[in-house]
Every structure is written in structure tokens, then in C-alpha cells.
Amino acid sequence: MSDTYNTLTNVVDSALYDQPRKTDDELRSLIKGLAAAIAPALSADDLERLAREIEVKQGIKAGLGAIVDSDDFEPWLDDAKPSIDPFYWNRYRKLLLQNGLPKDVVIATDKVTDKILSRLGNPEKHVPWDRRGMVVGHVQSGKTANYTGLICKAADAGYRLIIVIAGIHNNLRNQTQARIDEGFIGRDTGKALEKKKAGAKHTIGVGHFDPNKTPVSLTNTLRDFNKATASTNTSEIESYKVPVVLVIKKNHRTLSNLLDWLRDNSARGDREMIDQPMLLIDDEADNASINTKYGKKLVTTINGQIRDLLNLFHRSCYVGYTATPFANIFIDPDQDDEMFNEDLFPRDFIIGLDAPSNYFGPSKIFVDGLPDEGQPLWLRYIADNEDILPIKHKIDHELDALPASLIKALRAFLVARTVRNLRGQRSAHCSMLVNASRFTAVQGKIRNRLHEIIERIQNAVRINGSKGPAALRDPEIAALKAVWSEEYPDTEFDWPEIQAELLDAIASAKVVEVNSRANDLDYSNSGERGQTVIAVGGFSLSRGLTLEGLTVTWFLRNSIMYDTLMQMGRWFGYRGGYEDLCRIWMPAEAIDWYAFIANAAEELHDELRTMEKAKATPRMFGLAVRSHPASLLVTARNKMGSGKKITALVGLSNKFVETSRVSIKTSDLNANLEIAKAFVSRISDTHYDKQPTSWGLLVSNVSVKLIDEFLAGWRNAEQGVSTDPGPVRSYIRARQLDELKNWDVLIPSLQNGSDDFTLGIPVIPPSRYVDLHDLKNGFMSFSGKKMRVASRGIEKAGVDHKRAGMAEQRYREEKNKTDGERVNYPDSIYRRERDNGLFILHLVNATAPDGSEHEDAAKLIPSDPVIAWGISLPVSSRPAERVEYVVNTVRYQELFGEEDEDDDQEAALEAS
């Protein structure tokens, strides 16, 4: 898009900001009038495209999140507002609008940053105070934009020292510094340093709106904190008339240098700095924490340094930002009291951010985008890598070819880039991510093979692309068309249009390497055209680094650590104008794990909303995270290698428990089948109310005694931590006389197919994929559908229709869904409407994934249907009561192996 088009877009967005929503005719009239004055050369088609883009943005909504406060919260911001000049915020608000952020999202950012600011200390209160808080967001959902807005407002309110702790790598710190430069400082600190002698300031971002009151930065985009440089820059401070900001790595040497410098200044009698109100933002609150490869000793050092830094100041605030409710500060401590006593525990407030409705995140991709039947919307399975590039490989692994799925992903990326060009996105960057090895040497080989293939494709298009239908005789062009036909047939362009644009779109495409030995990723020098980049890397691409316009991903990793796995999701974010083109290739196991955690994280965000209404405290939310059933798996994976068993207290009120892992020992399979037959025989008694449903046979008011007897006889797979019958039975028995006295029982059956009479009644068993890797270890993981056996919506069975409808309506309102919009309702909304527990008895056909290479493992799949079960537990009147699970981390390590460190990560640890 042209500069003129972008200028008109910015002017229209600004004109609409404080206005009520326009009708279609009013919007087009406004655009036409403004275009006549500032962009007369734009065509009628350009103006119509702009109108439609703005209509899409006007439909994007963002909620205000949920908050839990400590009991001693004292609001101060409303009283202070009349005396606050919102200079820095107004500049930043204009920048957000100029960058295309929807008006409602900017308004929501304004409101939620006010909520956060009001929970910090009052900078005009000249008595000692300190505050600890946490902001819980979503991966790649805009937390940097949020805390940049918070920084601007804190500076307006009177905070004069602001420290941002960014990533553990230089490139992540530099990236964060660049964003603070653009959104708060208003000048490029790196280029300003280079040109300091010439007096140049190199204005960028917010500086273009008003270059005055420029904050002093003691760090820059070229280097981290340095005592000598900081001492030189203090001459610019002038008694803190403007804020002072630092962006530093989460590194014990950097923190030590900063502490020494502050102490030295204080010892020399310069106490002005430590007398200032200080805000510390920890952008990596769930990294370099207890469960990383830093080791507990170094983590203790870093956390102690942050505590010492806060204690140096008489008035200080700590705000940790985390992209997941399963933050390490909640999960890692072995005991509840340890969590509460953590130096950085958010004792004063926890705020959950709502992602805007256009967020391309875990729930959309791994929940809504994974239908129970048919092709996933954005996900594609990798099942052809083992002979060429196994997940586990050596540092000297030879790579003479690439898996066909990677080549297909590359072709899809080139076609997607072409479609984006045809949509007018020629000036936007477009990236592909390839994360397939922890070794930099192997990453280099992948880069070389990809370079050879893309060069071959470019040459074919250059020579034959203009030959019309005859071009399809070229196998490379024919392969591109085949990928278009399979992946993008529903786009608005036919193949001749795409073929005609191919050369222009892909001629400048290049493969770059991003790791500890090379970083060729640079979006800054692209001219009028956006860059087309295939980025190959490991840890640097896994954590924090943003790939502009990420469209296609090929992800072949087997990360054990939950936090690492989530942070590897660089494909999350915002994909305006090309979301339909995004594709992600990954192994089935990774898809299952992401889907499982996406569901669990969404439940905890909902729990935070519930706790806000109940006026709960941060301590209560911390306990809710620790006691969520999903925390069992997170703990087991994160603490593998600790060499001990971990005891976890779990709450089962309003939870769903299911056997996603089943033993395949013949004796266990037979025993479980026998107890299932006996159970079905007993509920077939004529006095039970039975009715067919769309899910299968529903039996009502079944005695809790029958449920307990089934669980007592169940032979659990040791790897199925959450379905250990002991804790589940303990929870049920404590409520057997009241809340869980009566049960609904569902035996799922498909609508079409052949009846199976294994259980003594006709059942048409559904099929579920299993993970073939696990079969060799004596158990079977049902996969392909969010690590769940049950289909979506099954927990609605047995719920009163009217109550279910009201729950769905509330959910639509909470999520800002329109009446005609299709919604995939989470099962958790029905759980709150249950009167009885729901026991689901599954008869399942286990099958190998499509296209699987592991024929030997597939032979281990049971030939007959197997038994699995699930329990949907209603809200308890005693929700705080928890049951004890024991997690055998040693056994988990035997099964999954140790977490692999990337070469990048090893280099970072050595540097630390």
C-alpha cells in the first residue's frame, strides 16, 4: 500500500476516535471528503477498500479483563486525575491509532492501564511504600503495548525512574528497547548515541507528535546497562524533570552492575535517584525462574537482586507480566506457604488481560480450529520426518534432503505471500518460521537445503511463469498450483491471477538463520516492499523474538517444559487481512499438548473473572492455579529431573477429569473391560430413567455407589496422573451423601455406523488417534483432539435445556459475540449448571494417525475397542477442599527424556 493510502488511513482513524460509530454511507462520505483534500490520486476502489478495512476494525472488541486485589487496596488515581497532564499517554494513543490498532482496542487499553496504574503506589505520596502485582495475558497478544501504555501513564502521574527487565538474550532486550524508544522515548536511542556529537536526536514514533519532554534513557538499542555510559548520561537528568528509563536483560551480571552503580551514587551523596518513585516491569516474569536451566541457585540470585533493587528505593512497584496463568511463581514452589513467601509474589493485585476478538491465539487455533471431524482450519500434521530429520538427532546429523511436508509448507508460504500481494499487502512483511533443531549446525544445514529449493522455484517462475497455461509443464510451478488447490482454493483469486503475480511476489524471498552464531533477520531496510523471509532457528525464535507478518510455520520440536512450549508459539498474535492464509505444521503430540493447555488456561482466565465477582484475593487465585488439574501435568514436566515425587493438592470442584492415557497391558485392558460390562449391566436395571440423546444413551439418577465401585476396579496407566482413582474417589466420597449422591451416566455412541455389543448394549464406537511413540512404553495416549477422548459439548448432556441456553447467552455476551456469529461453547459453561455429576463411559476404537510411518508401533494398537472414562464435576459448596495427588517425576523423565537445551540457550547460560 502507498504512503498516501497509509496517510489517509491514519487521518480517518484519528477522525473517528472520539465519534460514535458511523453508518456505511456516513463512513464513505467522510473518507471521500478527506481523500479529496489529502489523497486525490487514490481510486474509488482504494477508497472502498479502506472503508471495508475500517468496518472490520470497528467490529473488533476488547474486554477490560478481571482483577483480584488484596484487602488493603486504596484507590488514588481518580482523585489525582485533575492534576495529571496525560502528555506521554496522548502521544502513545495517537501512535497506536496510527499503527492501525482498532479504536475499541485503544479505548480498552486506556481503561485497563488505568486499572493497573491505580493499583501501583501513588507517586505523590511521600512516605515509604512498595507494591507487588502481576498482569496475566496471552502469548503474543500485545503485553508490550500494554506495559508501554502503563509506562506512559506512570510517567504522567509522576514516576521518575522506570526499569524494564526484558529477555535473557541481547536480541530480545534490544527489541524491547526499540519498542520503548518508539512508544515512550520518541527517539532511536542507538542512532542518537551514534550521532550525539552532531547533536542529532533521530526522532521516531511518538516523537513525531511532540518531541518535547524526551525521557532520558540509560540504555539504548545497541547495548545493555553499562555503568560508565549511565554515569555519562546522568548529566541529562536535570533533577528528574523528565522520566529516566532503563531496559535491561534478566541477567545476574547486569543486575549486579545496576545495583553497584545505584549504591555508588548513593554513597557519594547523590540520593536523589533512590528518592524517586520507581516502577519495575518484569517482562519475563515466567522466565529465568525456578524451572529453567539456570538452576535454582542462580534463580535465587536473580530474584534476590530484583528484591534488593526494589528495596533500594523508598517508593517502589514491581509488576510482573506473564503470558500464561500457569506462571512459575504459582506452579514451582513445593508448598503453598512457599508460594506466598516468594519475594515477588503478587500480593497486592493480579490482573487478567482479555485478548481482543481478532487475537489469533491458542483457543482459536487449538480449540475452535480443531473440529471433532474433518480437517483442522490452520493446523497440519508432520508425520514424515523420522527417516530424514528425526525429532531426536545428533549435532553432526547429515541432512541431504528435507521432509516433503517442509517443502510443501515452503510452497504454501510462497503462494500465501502472492495472495497477500494481490490483497494490497505488498509493503507488509511476510515471514515463515522453521524451528526443527536445537543445534545451530543443523539449523545451518536446513537453511542451505531451503535456499536450494527456493532458488529452484524462483528460477522456474522467472523462466516459465509468464507462459500462461503452458507454465504448468514446469514441475515446480505445477507443484505450487497443487498446494494452492489444496490449501487456498477459497481465496478470492484464481490460479491465473496468482501465477501472473508469482515472480513479483517471491523474487526477493530469502532464507535467514537466527541463532547464537548468526542473526540475519532485519526488517528495517526494506524500502517500499515488505520483506519475504524464511527464518530458520532455535531458542532465539522460540522466546520473545517477533517475526513480522508470520504466515506459515513448520515446527518440529518436542519440548518437555510447558513454559518453553508456550513461548515457542510465535504464530500467536494478530493476522489482520491474512488470518485465512496462516498454516502451522507440527507433530500430533505437540498439537495435543497445546490444545490441552489452551483449554486449561482459558478455564483459569474464567476463574479469575469469577473470583473478581467474589472479591477474592491474589492468594486465592494463586491457590486456584496450583490446584487446577492441569497443574499436575505442568508440574510433572517442569520438575522432571528433580529426582523425587511431588505431592500436589488439587481441587476438583467444577472440573473435568478424563482418561486421555490408557494402559495397553493385556491384563489391564481385560480387567477394565470387565468392570465396564458389569457397570453397564447394573445401570440397565429398569428403574433407572434412560433416554437417547445426540451424544448417546443417557441414564439419570444413578447411585454414587456404582460410580465408586467402577473407579475402585479401574486399572490406571501410571502416566495418567489426573485419573489416579484414589484422589478422585476421595473427592467423591466426601460428597456422597449430598452433592454427589446421584449421577447422570452417558455412554457415547455415533449416529451412523455398525453397532458393537461388547458392553451388552448397542454402541457405535468413535475412533480416536493414538500417539504411536507412547505405545512402546506400555500406554496409549488418545490424541488429535485436545488430549480428550470426549467430543466438544458432551458435558451439556443431562443439563436442563433452559439453564444451558442461559449459560450460552451469558458466554456470548462476555465474549462480545453477535447473534448470528458461530460460537464453539466451552464445556465448562455447562458444568456450572449441573445438579448431578456426569460419568461418561467410553468405548473407543484406537487408530494410527493418517500417514504414519511407524508401522511397527502401530501393531501395538489394540484391535478391539478399549474402555476410557470421563467425569464432569459440578460446582461444589466446598470448593476450597482439595485432594492429594502424587506426581512421580522420575517416571516422567523415563518416559519423556530430559529437556533438550538449544545451542542458543547454552550460549546464553555461559554468558550469564
N, C-alpha and C positions, 0 to 999 in steps of 0.2 A: 504494500500500500504506500502511496506517495506521502511526502511530508505535508502536502496541502490537505490531504484527506485526514491525516492524523491531527493536524491543527484544528480542522473543523470539528472533529470528534471531541477534542478537549474542550472547545468553546461550547459545544452543545451540552456536554456533560456538566460543565460548570453552570450553565444557564438553567439546567433542570434541577440542580441540587436542592434548592430551597423551595421548589414549586410542587404543588400537588400533581399527581400523575395526569399526563395529557391523554386525550383521545387520539386515535390513529390520525385523524385529519389535523388536529392541533399540532401533533408532533411533526408531521411532514411539512406543515406550514412554517413552523419555527425553523426547521432545518433549511428549507428553501430560502427563507429570508436571510438567515445568517450566511448561507453559501453565496448568495448574490453579493454580499459585502466582502467576504474574505476568501472565497474559493470559487470564483465564477467559472473556472475551467472544468470543474467536475461535471460529469454527465448525469443525466436523470437516473441511470442505472446505479451510479455511485451513490447518489443521494438516497435511493430506495434501499440499497444495501446497508447504508448507515442507519436508516430508520429501523430496519429489521434487527440489526445488531443491538441497538438501544432497547428495542422491545424485549429482546432476550434478556438483557441485563436488568431491565425493570422487573422481570419475573424472578430474579434471583433474590432469595431471602436469607437472612442470618438471624439466629436466635441470640439471646443475651446470656446463655449459659446459666449455671447454677452455682450457688455459693454456700459454704458452711463456714461459720465464724466461731471463734472462741467466745466464751461467756462475757469477756471484758471488752468487747468491741465498742469503741466510742466514735461515732461518726463526726467528722470535722469539715469535710470538703464543701458541703452546701453553704456553711457559714463563711467559708473562706473565698468562695467563688467571686463575690463582688470585687475583691481586691486583686484577683489574678488576671493578668493580661495574657491571653492564650496565644502569644506570639509564635512559639515553636509548634504548637498543635495546629494552628491555622495554616502555617506553611506546609506541614505534613499532610493535612487533609486535602489541600489543593494538589499535592503531588500524587496522592492515592487516586484522586479523580482523574488526573492527567494520565496516569498509568492504566486507566480503564477499569478500575475497581467499581462495581455497581454501587449506586447511591445507597441502597438499603444496607449493603455490607459496610460502607463507610460510616453510616449512622450507627450501626450495631457496634463497630469498632470504637466509635466515640463513646458510646454508653458503657461498654464493658471495660474500657480502660479507665473510665471514671470510677467504676465499681472497684477496680484494683487499687487505683490511687487513693481512694477514700479509706482503704484498709492499711495503707502504709502510715508511717508516723507523720504527724503534722510538722512540716519543716519550720514553721514559725513558733513552735513550742520549744522554748529554750531551757528545757530540763532533759536529763538523760532518758532515752528510750531506745528500745530495739524491737523489731518486728520480724517474724518469720512466716513466710507464706509460700504457696505453690499454685501454679497455673497448669492445669491438665488439659492438653489439647489433643491434636491428632497429627500423625506423621505428614509432613509436607503440607500442612493446612494453613500456614501463614502465621506461625508463632513469632517469627522475626518481625513481621509487620506489626503484630500486636505489641511486642515489647518495645519496638521503636516508637510507637504511639505513646506507650506508657512513659518512656524516657522523655519525650517532648513535653508531656503534661507535668511530669515530675519537675522538669527544669522550669516550666512556667510557674509552678507552685512554690519554688524556692530551693529545690535540691541543687546543690552546687558541686557535688562530686558523684559521678556515676561510673561504676565499674561493670563491664560486661565480661563474664567468663565464657569464652566461646569454645570451640572444639579442642581436641587433644592434638590436632595436626595444624601445621602452619597454613596449609591451603584453606582450611575451614575458618581459621581465625582471620585470615586475610579477606575471605569472602564476607564474613560478618562485619569487619571493619568497613569494607566498601559499602555495605548497606547502611551502616550508621552514618558514614560520610554523606550518602545521598539523602537519607531521610531526616537527619538531625543536624549534622555539622554544616552541610551546604557547600563543601569543597572537597576535592580529591586530596586527601592528606599525603598520599605518596608523591603525587606530582607537585603538590605545593611545597613539599620538602625539597624536591629536586630544584625547584625554581625560587627558593626562598631568597637567595641572594639578589635575584632580579625583582623581588617584590611581588611576584605573581601569586594569586590565590587559587587559580583554577576552579572557578565556580561550577558546581554541579547540583542536580536535584533541587532541594528546597532553596538553595542559594539563589536560584533564578527568580524566585518570587520575592525575596527580600534578603540581600546579602549582609544585613546588619546583625549585630549581636552574635557573631560567629563563635560557637563554643571552642574552647581550647582542647585539643586532643594530644595526650601524652604518648599515644601510639599512632601508627599510620599503616597504610596498606602494604608497605614494604617490610616492616619489621615489628616484632612484638615489643613489649615493655623493655626499656633499657635505661639504667639509672643515669648514665651520662646524658642521653638525649632528653630524658624527662627533666633533669636539672637545668638544661639549656632552655627548655620550653616554659619553665615556671615564670620566666620573665614576662610572659604574655598574660599571666593570670590576672594581674591588677585587682587584687583584693576581691576576687570572685564576683566581679560584676557580671560575668558570663559563666555558664557551667563548664566544668572540667570533666572530660570523659576519657576512659581507657578501655581498650578492647584487648584482652589477654587470653593466652592459652590456659587450659586447665592442666598445668604442669608445675610440679613442686619447685623447680628451679625458678620459674617465672614468679610464682607466688612468693618465694623466699626473697628474690630481688626487690619486689614491690614492698614487702614488709620492712626490709632493711632500709630502703630509701625513705619510707614514711617515718620510721623510727629515728633515722639520722637527722631528718629535717626537724623533728620534734626535739631531739637532743640539743640541736643548735638554737633552740628558742623559737623556731618557726612552728607554732602550734595552730596557726590559722587554718591549715588544711584539715587537721583532725577535729577541729571545732565545727566544720561544716556538716550539714545533714547529708548522709551518704546513702545511696541506693546501689545495691549489688544485685545484678541479674545473672543467674546461673543458667546459661542456655543449654548446658549439658548436665542437668540435674540427675539424669539416669545413666551417665557415662562416667568412667573413671571412678566408679563406685565399687561397692564391696564385691560384686560378682564378676568384675572384669579381670583380665590377665595382669593388671597392675599388681595384684596381690594385696592382701588385707593390710599389710604393714604400710605400703606406700599410700593406699587409700586413706588409712588413718592419718597419715602425714598431711595429705592434701586437705582432708576435711578439717583437720586441726588448724591448718594455715588459714583456711577460709574463716573459721571461728575466730582466730587471732586477728584477722583483718577486720572483722566486724567489731571486735572488742576494742580495737584501737580508737574507734570513733565513739563519741558520747551519744550520738544520734545516728542509728543505722537501721537499714532494712535489707533483708535477704528475700528474694523472690526466685524460686526455682521453677524453671519451665521444663515440663516433661511431655513427651508425645504419647504417653500411654498411662492409663490408670494403674498398670502393674509396675509402678515406679519402684526402683530398687530400695528406696528408703522404707517402703512398706513391706516388700517381699523378703529382703535379705536377713534382717535380724531374726535370730533363732527364737526369741521370746517376745511377747507383746511389750513388756516393760523396756526391753532393749530398743524397740522402735520408738517409744515415747521419749526415751532418753537420748536419742540421736541428737547431736549438736544442731543439725539443720532440719530437724523435723518441723513441718509447717504448722506449728502450734496455734498460730493466730488466724489463718484462713486458708481455705482451698477453694479455688475457682475452676470450674469446668467450662471450657470454651465449646460453644456449638459451632460446628463447621457449617459454612454457607451451603445452600441447597445445590450449588454446582460443584461441590467438592467431589473429586474423583478419588474416593478413599476405600479403605478395606471393606466396609459394609457394602458399598456399591459393587465392587469388583468380586469379592469372595462370598457375598451372601446373596444380594439381589441378582448378581451376574452369573450365579451358578444355579441354573434351573434343575429341578429334580429329574427332568428328562430333556434330552437334546443337547445341542452344542452350547457351551458357555459363551457369553457375549464377547468377553475380551480375552479370556484365558485359553491357552493352547498347551497341550501336554508334550513334554520332552520324554521320549521313550526309545531313542535311537542312538544314544551317546556312548553306551558302555564299551563297545568294541573300539571306538575311536578316541573318546575323551571321557574316561570314567570319572565319576564324582571324586573318588579317591585315586590320586595319581602322584607320581614322584616328581621331584623338582626337575629331573632331566627327561621328563616324558617327551617322546618324539611325537610330532604332530604333522603328518604329511597331507592330511585331508581334514575336512570339517564334517560334522554330522549334517545330514540332509535337512533336519529341522532348523539348524542355524542358517543354512543357505536360504531356506525358504523365508525365514524371518528377515534376512537382509533384503531379499527381493520385495517382501511386503513393505519394508521401510522405504525403499526407493519409490514404490508405487504410491505410498501414502504421502511422501514428500511432493510428488507430482500432483496429487489431488489437492493438497494444501496450496500449491502454487495457483492452481486453477480457481481456488476459492478466494484468491486475492491475498494470500498469506506469504507472498514471495519474500517480503522483507523480514519475516519472522524466522527465528532459528528453529531448526528441526534436528532432533538427536535420537540416536539409538544407543542403548546400553547393552554391553555384553559383559557379564560377570560370571566367569566359568572356572577360574582357577585362583588359588591363593598364592601361587608362585609368580613372581614378576617375569621370570624366564619363559614360563609357559604363556603368560599374557602376551609377551612379545611375539611368540610363535603364532598365537591366534590372530594378532594384529596383522602379521605378514600374510597369513592364508586369506584373511578377509580382504586385504589390499589386493592380492592377486585376483580374487573373484570380482571385486568391484571394478577393477581396471578392465577385466574382460567384458563385463557388462557395459561399461562406458564406451569401450571401443566398438562393441556390436551396435549400440544405439547410434553412435556417431556415424558409422558406415552405412547402416541399413535402416535406421529409424525413420527416415523420410520417404521410404519406398511404399508407403501405404500398406494394403493387404499383403503384398509380397514380402514385407519385412518379417512376417511370421514364419518364413522359411528359416530364419536365423534362430537356432535353438535357444539362445539367451533371451531374445525378445519374446519368443513363444512361451518360455518359462515365466516371464514377467506377466504375460497375459493370463496364464493359468492361475497364478497367485491372485491376480485381480479378480478373476472369475470366482475363485473360492472365498476370498476374504472381503472383497469390496464391491460386489455386484450391485449393491443397492445405493451406491453413491450417485450423485446427480449427473455424472459424466460417463459417456460410453467409451469403449476402448479406443476408437479412432481419435477422440479428443485427448485421451491420456497419452497415447503413443506420440501424437504430434508435440506434446509438451515435455516428453521424457528427457530429451537432451538438455534443454534449458534447465530442467529441474535437478538433474543428477550429475551434470558435468563437473561441478565443483565439490562433489561429495568426497569426503576423506576419512580415513581411519586414524584415530589417535590413541595413544597409550596414556593412562593416568594411574601412576603408582609412585613408589618412593624413588624410582630411578628416572622417571620421565613424567612430564606433565605438559602435553601438547595441547591441552584444552584451553582455548582462549576465544571468547565470544566478542572481544572488544573491538577487533579490527575487521569488520565485515563489510563496510561500505553500505550501499543501498540494499544489497541482498543479505538475507539471513544465511547463516552457515548451515551446512548439511554435514553432520558429524556422526561417525560411529565410534563411540568411546569404549575402549577395552580396558578393564582394570579390576581391582580387588577392593581392599578395605577403604581406600580414599573415595571410591564410588559408592561404598556401602553406607557411609555415615556422614550425613550433613551436606556433602557437596551437591549442588543443584545442577542438573542437566537441563539447559533451556530447551523448551519445546519437546520434551521426551515423548516419543510416539510409539516406539517399538522396543521391547526388552527381551533378551534371551538370558535367562537366569538359571545357572546350573550350580547351585550351592546346596550344601546340606548342613547349614548352621544349626548347632545344638542350642546355643544361647538364645533365649527368647528376645532379649532387647536387641541383640545384633540382628536377628532375623527381621524384626520390625523395621529397624533403621535401614536395612538393605532395600526397603521398598521405595526406591527413588521414583517409581512410577506413580506414586500417590501425588495429588496436588490438584491443579486446575488446568483443564484442557479445552478452553473455550474455542469453539469452531472446528475442533478435530477430535473430540472425545470418541466419536464413532470409528475413527481410524486407529485407535490405540489397540495394541496387541501385546500380550505378555506370554512368553513361552517359559514353562518351568516344570520340574518333576511333580508327579502326583502327590508325593509326600509333603512337599513344600506348600502346595495348594491347600492340602488338608489342614496343615498346621496354621497357616494364615487365616483360613476360614474359621477354624475353631476359636482362635484368639480374637478375631474380629467380632464374633458373636459375644464373647465374654466381655470384651472391652466396652461394647455398646450397652451391655447389661449394667456395667458399673457406672457408666455415664448416666443411665436412667436412675440408678440407685442414688447418685449424688443429687439428682433433681428431687427424688422422694425425701432425702434427708434434709434438703433445704426447707421443704414444706414442714418437716417435723422439727425444725430448728435444732438439728444435730450439730455436733462439734467436729473439728478435724480429727480428733482422736477416734471418734465413732466411724468416720469414713476410712481411716487407716485400718481399723479392725475389719471393716467390710471388705476391703481389698484382700487382706490376709486370709479371711475366712471364705472367700469365693472358691468354689470347687476348682476352677481353672488355675488357681494359685498353686494347687498341688503339682500340676504338670510343669508350671513355670519354675517352681522351687526345685523340682526333681532335675530338670535340665540345667538350671543355673548353678546348682550346687553339686553337680556330678564331679567326682574327683575329690570331694571333701573327705571321702573315706568313712562316712558314718551314715547312720539312719537319721532322718529328720522327722520330728514329730510336728504335725500341723493340725491346728484346730480349725475346723471347717463348719460353717453354718449352712444348713440345707433348706431353710425357710425360703420359699419362692424360688426354688432351684430345680434344674432338670439334670438327672443322672442317667447315663446310658452306657451300655457295654460296647464301646467302639472298638475294643480289643477283646478277642475271644481265644481261649486256649484251643489248640488243634490236636492235643493229645487224644488218642482214640478213647481212652478211658474217661476223659473229661467230657468229650463230645457225647458219648453214650449216656453218661450219668445225667448231664444237663437235659438231654432229650427225654429221658425217663421222668424226671421231675416235672418237665413241661407237659408231658402226656397226663400225668396224674393231676396236675393243676387244672388242665382243660376239662378232664373228666369230672372234677368236683364242681367247677363253675357251670357245668352243663346241667346241673340239677334244675328241675322245673321251677323251683320257687324264685330263682333269680330272673330279673327283668332283662330281656335280651332284645336288641334291635339292630338291624343292619344300618350302616352309615356309609358315607362315601369313602371312609378310611378302612372299613372292615367291620367285624362284629363287635358291638359294644355291650358289655354286661354291667349292670348297675348294682350298687349296694352290696358288693362282695365283702365278706368279713376280712378284717385285717389279719386274722389268724392264718388264712390261706396265703396271703402275701408273705407273711413272716416265714411260713413253712417252705415256700419256694426259695426264698433268699437263703434260708438255713442250709438247703441242699445244693445251692449253686456252687459250682467249681469255677472259681475266678482265675483268669490269667493274671500272673503276678504283675504284668505290665499294665493292667487295667487298674491304676491306682484309685481312681474315684469310685469304682464299682466294687471295692472290697466290701463284702456283705456285712462284716462286723459293724463298722460305723453306721452304715445305712440302717441296719436293724436296730441299733441303739437309739437312733433318732426317732424311728417309727414307734418303738416300744414305749418311749417316754410320752407318746401322744395317742396310744392305742385305745384309751378309754374315752377320749373326747375328739380331738381334731382329726385324727386318722383312724377312727373306728370303722368307717365304711369307705369302700373304694369303688371306683369305676375301673373296669378292665377292658382293654382294647386288644383285639387280635387282628393286626392289619392284613389286608388282602387286596390284590389288584382287582380292577373291574373286569379285565379281559385276560384270558389265558386258560391253562389247564389246571384243574383242581388237584391239589395234593392232600392226601388223607393221613399224613404222618401223625398229626395231632389228634386224629379221631374225628375231626370235623373238616369240611372242605375249606381249603385255603389256597389262594393263588399267590405263591411267594414272590416278592420283589427280588430283583438281582442287585447286588452291590459289589463294586470293585473292591479288591483287597490289595494291600501293599505286598508285593512279592518278596521284598527284602526281608520282611519280618517273619515269613513262613519258616525260614531256616532256623529261627530262634524259638520255634515252638508255639508261636501265637499268630493270630491273624488280625490285622488292622483293617476295619472297614473304611474305605477311603472314597474319594471322588465327590463326596457331598458333606463338606464341612465337618469331617470326623464324626458324622452322625449316621446312625442306621435309619432313623425315622425321617420321613418326608416333612417338608415345611408345612406348618399349620396343623400338625397332628394333635397338638395339645389343646386344640379347640374342642376335641371330642369330649362330650359329657358336660360341656359348659352351657348354661342357659343361653338360648339364642339371643334374647333381648340384651342380656349383660354382655355377651360377646360383641354385639353390634355397637353398644355404647363404648366399649373399650376400643374398638376400631375407630370410632368417631373421634375419641379423645386423642388417639395416636395421630390421626390425620391433622388435627388442629395443632398439636405440638410440633409436628414436622412441616407445618405450612403447606400441606398438600391440598390441591384444588379438588373439587368434587369429581371431575372427570379423569383425574390422574390415577394411573395404575399404581397400586401400593402393595408391596410384599410385607405383610404384617409379621413382626417377630412373635414367636410363640410365647414369649414372656408376658405379653399383654393379656393373654388368656389365663395364665397361671394365677394372676391376682383375682380372677373371677371364679376360681374353683371353690366348691364346697368340700368335695372329696378329693383324696389323692387319686392320681391316674396311673395305673400299672399297664404297661404296654408289653405284650409278649410277641416277639418277632420270630417268624420262620423265614429264613433268608437263604437265597441261592448265592453262594460266593463265586465270583468270576474273576478272571485275569483282566487287567486293563487292555483296551484295544491297542494293537500294535506292539505288544510287549515282546521283548527279546528274551526274557528269562524263562525259557521253556522248561528247564529242569525244576525251577522253583514252582512253576505253575502246576506241576504234577502233585505238589503237596496240598493243593486246594481240595478240601473235602468234596466228594462227588454228590453227596446227599445234602439237602438243606440243613442249616445249622440253627441253633437257638440263640437268640440275643434278647435283651430286655431293656426297658427304659422306665423311669419313674418321674412323673411330674408332680412336684410337691407344692401345695398351696401356701399362701402366706400364713405363718404361724403367729399365734398370740404371744409366743415367747421367742421372738426372732433372734435374740442375743445368745440363746443357748447353742453351743457348738459341740461337735463330736470330734474324736481324736483319730486322725489317720497317721500311719507311719510310712514314710517315703524311703525306700531303700535306694539311696543314691549310688551305692556300689553296683547294684544290679543294673541300674540305668546305664552306668558307664560301660558295663559289659555289653549291653545291647547296642548303644548308640556310638560308642567310642568317645574319645576326647574331642573337645572343640579344637578345630584347626586354626592356628594363628596365620594371618596373611603375612607375607614378607613386609608389606607396608606397616602392619601393626607391630611386627618385631622391631622394625627400624625405629618406630616411634617410642617403643619401650626402652630401647637402648639410649635414645636421646634424652629420655626422662631421667 
